[in-house]
Amino acid sequence: MWIGIAALNLALAVMLGAFGAHGLQKIANAQQITWWHSATEYFFYHALGLLLLGIMAKVLPSFSIKMPFLLIQIGIVLFCSSLYIMSLGMPRILGAITPIGGFFMILGWLALAWQAFKQH
């Protein structure tokens, strides 16, 4: 399940990246394109992280990845979607959601660190 969710994230990141590279340029200004690029970059990095967590779950079944995975996934949705939405011309006030998403990403990685330290 974890690897499947990560793979869906990666597929969506590719699709959104392709749209940003080919379709967005016709409707967005430079700032909006920068937001889109940042969202896609963070999406890819964190989706790859989720993939690694999924692999860890297979290799180390006693190592709990559920909380880190969920926190990072929530972070991806909040952080990236807020930037994508603003890139499409929605109000900049939605940018207030972006740091909340970043906070969830950080919490996810810290939860992973916590799990790792608990194991040793």
Beta strands, then each sheet from edge to edge (+ up, - down):
end
